Amino acid sequence: MKKEKKIKLIEELNELFSRHDSFYIVDFQGMTVSQATRLRKSIRQMGGVFKVIKNRLALRALKANLPKEVRDYFQKPTALAFPDGDPIALARFLKDFSAQNKILKIKGGVLQGYVFSGDKFDEVCRLSSRAELLAKVAYLMAYPLINLMRTFQAPLAQFGFMLSQLKNKK
């Protein structure tokens, strides 16, 4: 590979690392071309990026502020999966794809600045997505107001029920 092409790839990886605070390091060894194409297409539809990289170029492009543990995962065939938006959705997709095809192995990754190993990937997949967490917070904020509204409505409803009972008696 020519030096100009390597420099261009390093700049592209630098941009990806600076733009995304989460990424997954994937071992794709044994994957067929059709499976890789299907995986790339699916991740692209989710808004993410799946990129097969050379380890040396990725190590040059890695931000200096990332811990050294991340650098240890760049051995053997490596690909990077960058989510655009919800990193948990991409993690779940990678887990499902891996389960269906029995090929992908997650070496590790960075989830919003926190480094995790491949052993912790299942725990990452079990996390709630951002949208789910926001929905839970909104529910918890609205629940006391709903109860207060029901408390104020109860006497009026009971009064109306009592009036209808009196009307039926007469």
N, C-alpha and C positions, 0 to 999 in steps of 0.2 A: 504494500500500500504506500502510495506516495505521501511525502511529508505534508503537502498542501491539503490532501484529503484528510489526513489524520488531524491536522489543525482545525479543519472545518467540523469534523466529528466531535472534537473536544469542545469547541465553541457551542455546538448544538447541545451536547450533554450538559455543559455549564448552564445554558439557558433553561433546560429541563429541570436541573437540580435547583436553580434559583427560583423558578416559577412554582414548583411543587414542594410542599413541606412534608409530603408523605410519598413513599414509594416502596415497592416490594421487589426483592431480589429473588429471581426465579431460576431454578435449574431445569432446563428444557430438554435435557439429553434424552434421545430416543423418540422425539416428537417427529411425526411425518410432516411433509410440506403442507398437505391439505389441513392437518390439524392446526399447524402454526398459522395458516392463512385464516382459518375459521376463528381462532383465538384473537388474532389481530383485528379482524373485522368486528367481532363482538365487542372488544374493548374500545375500539374507535367509535362504535355506535353509542357506547356509554359516555363518550367524551374523553376517554383516557388515551394513553399512549403505551404501546408495548414495543420495546426496542431491544433487539439482540445486539450485544455490545462486546467489544474486546475489553478484557479485564484491565489491561494497562491503560487504555484510553479512559476508561471509567474512573480509575484511581487518580489519574491526572485531573480529571474534571471535577472530582468530588470537592465539596467545599471543605476548607481547612477546619471549620468549626465543628464538623461532624466527628463523633468519637471514633477511636481507632477500631472498635469492635466491628464497625460497618465495613471497614477495609478488609477484614478477615473473610468476609462472605464472597469476595470476588476471586473465586478459584473455580476451575473447571468451566464448562459452558455456562454462560450467564446471560440472562435477559433481565430487563428492568420493566416494571409495570408502574406507570404513573397515573394516579386517578385525577380526574378533573371534577371537582365537586366533592362527593361523598367517598372517602377512602374505604369505609366499611363495606359499601356496596361492591366495590371492586374486589375487596378481600373475599367476600362471600361468593362472588362470581368465580374467582380463581379457585376457591375451594371446591365449588360445584364442578367446574371444568376438570379439575384434577381427579375428583371422585369418578366422573364419567369415563375419562380416558386413561386413568391410572398412569399418567406420565409426569405431569408437573410436580416439582418438589420446591416448596418455598424454603429458601435458605435463611431468610431473615428480612429485615426491612426497617423503615423509619416511619412511624405513625405520628404525624404532627410534632416532629422533633424528638420523639422518644424512640430509641433503638430497641428492637426486639429480635429474638432468635426464631428460627423455624419452629422450635418446640412451642413457642407461645402464639403461633399463628392461629390455632383453633380458638384461643381465648380472644384474639382480636376479632375473629369472625362472629363471636357471640356478643360482642359489644353492640349496644343500640346505636343506630345511625343518628346523625344530627337532627334529622326531621322527626324521628321518633322521640328523641329527648325533648325537643321543643314542644311537641304535642303534649307530652307528659307534664311539662312545666305549665303550659297554658291551662291544662285540665286542673292541675293543683291550685292554680291561681283563681280559676273560675268557680271551683267547687264550693268554697264558703259563700260566695255571692249567690249561687243557686240555692243553697240551703236557706240563706237569709230570705230570699224571694219566696220560697215555699212556706217559710214560717209566717210571713206577712199575708200570704194568700190563704192560709189554712182557716183563720177565723172567718174570712169573707165567704169561703166555700161552705163552711159549716153553717153559717147564718143563712145562706141561700138554700141549703138543704133543709134546714129547719123550717123556713118559710114555705117551701114546697110541700113538706109533710103536713103543716097546718092547713094549707089549702086543700089537700087531699082529704083531710079529716072532716072538713066542713062540707 
